[in-house]
Amino acid sequence: MTAAIELSPSVGRAAACRALEIPRASFYRALAPQPEPTPVPRRPTPARALTEAERQTVLAHLHSERFMDQAPHQVHAALLDEGIYLCSPRTMYRLLDEHGEVRERRNQLRHPVYQKPELLATRPNQVWSWDITKLRGPVKWTYFYLYVILDLFSRYVVGWMVAPRESAELAKKLIQESLDRQGVSAGQLHLHADNGPSMTSKTLALKLADLGVTKSHSRPYVSDDNPFSESQFKTLKYRPEFPDRFG
């Protein structure tokens, strides 16, 4: 629009708009003087508004040890039972909002910020991802457990096992056999998994430390930090020939 305004004195406004493909209505709107913004009138203070001393009294009650973990409606009801009226619950909320305190007032645990795992493999046997999934057994409420270890670089299955239970001891045995089969040396491999009990067990952690394998886990309550194994399981289970139950 600025270029059209600068060009219009020499070629004309219509020609400048055609050359720059600008609607003439937009051009003339840009030239029109902008109206001054209408000032918003300040709302007068109501006659029955709380004084500064009364506001501090309300905040003192809300911050007291007795009421510090209660909602304003609970505080208001408790004070009314004692014959004390300070203000309405809405006014209590308004005072708390002015001080940035409209939130969960109980002292709750704050979860730390976990770094998102970023896995990058530039060659085989550099990063492995593993997980365990359930397979339906021959009758209801019976399951087999499929352990699969996936090479991140080639998506090659370097190790797998079907077992009747989920166990850190079985996982440790499978990882040891897969390392021996692939000829992985100490300090070469990074192994990623989610936060299942078998993956985070102390037994497996000590074994990986002895083998010189670096391990990492998904962030708590984040379901897509191990997408490689999860997508591989979905591809497996959504194939047309995948059986509903295993014998």
Secondary structure, DSSP 8 states (H G I E B T S, - for coil): -HHHHHHHHHH-HHHHHHHHT--HHHHHHHHS--------------TT---HHHHHHHHHHHHSTTTTTS-HHHHHHHHHHTT-----HHHHHHHHHHTT--S--S---------------SSTTSEEEEEEEEEE-SSTT-EEEEEEEEETTT--EEEEEEESS--HHHHHHHHHHHHHHHT--TTS-EEEE-S-TTTT-HHHHHHHHHHT-EEEE--TT-TTSSHHHHHHHHHHHTSTT--SS--
